[in-house]
Amino acid sequence: SRRKVDERDPKQVGAPMPGSLVTVAVKPGQKVRKGAPLLSIEAMKMETLLSAEADGVVKAVHAKPGDVIAVKDLLVEYE
């Protein structure tokens, strides 16, 4: 079981749906701008791209491609 996102913390990105993590486009220490791709999730043969909601620096990535994730699993944290 994975750590769950704290929905009150805007510096955490959680999984909006269950599925498989297909790609991770960021790494710790990387600066991202609002709208930049973070990762993509595949569910029921449809791929969903998660993008940065604000400018920031990636603090941690908590999953890797191929991981099976559940709703609200913590995926990325910002500093």
C-alpha positions in Angstrom: 0.0 0.0 0.0 1.3 3.5 -0.9 1.2 6.7 1.0 -2.0 8.7 0.2 -2.1 12.3 -0.9 -3.0 15.0 1.6 -5.7 16.8 -0.4 -5.2 20.0 1.7 -1.5 20.2 0.6 -1.3 21.9 -2.8 2.4 20.7 -3.0 1.3 17.1 -3.4 0.0 15.4 -6.6 -2.2 12.3 -6.2 -3.6 9.8 -8.5 -7.1 10.8 -9.8 -8.0 7.3 -10.7 -6.6 3.7 -10.4 -4.5 2.4 -13.2 -0.9 1.8 -14.3 1.7 4.5 -14.4 3.0 4.7 -18.0 5.5 7.5 -18.0 7.2 9.8 -15.4 8.4 13.0 -17.1 10.0 14.6 -14.0 12.7 13.9 -11.5 13.6 15.3 -8.0 15.2 18.7 -8.2 13.7 19.5 -11.6 12.0 22.9 -12.0 8.5 22.7 -13.6 6.2 25.4 -15.0 2.5 25.4 -14.7 1.1 23.1 -17.4 4.3 21.0 -17.7 3.7 17.2 -18.0 4.4 15.3 -14.8 3.3 11.7 -15.6 0.7 9.7 -17.4 -1.6 7.0 -16.1 -3.3 4.3 -18.2 -6.7 3.0 -17.1 -9.1 0.9 -19.3 -6.8 1.5 -22.4 -7.1 5.3 -22.0 -4.1 7.4 -21.1 -4.4 10.4 -18.9 -1.7 13.0 -18.6 -1.2 14.8 -15.3 0.3 18.3 -15.5 1.7 20.7 -13.0 -0.9 23.0 -11.6 1.7 25.6 -10.6 5.4 26.5 -11.0 7.7 24.7 -8.6 10.5 22.3 -8.0 10.0 18.6 -7.7 10.9 17.3 -4.3 10.1 13.6 -4.7 8.6 11.1 -7.2 6.9 8.3 -5.4 6.2 5.9 -8.3 7.8 4.5 -11.4 6.6 3.4 -14.8 4.8 0.0 -14.5 3.6 0.6 -11.0 -0.1 -0.1 -10.3 -1.7 2.8 -8.5 -4.9 3.4 -6.6 -7.0 6.5 -6.3 -5.3 9.2 -4.1 -1.9 7.5 -4.0 0.8 10.1 -3.6 2.8 10.4 -6.9 4.7 13.7 -6.8 5.7 16.2 -4.2 6.9 19.8 -4.7 9.1 22.0 -2.6 
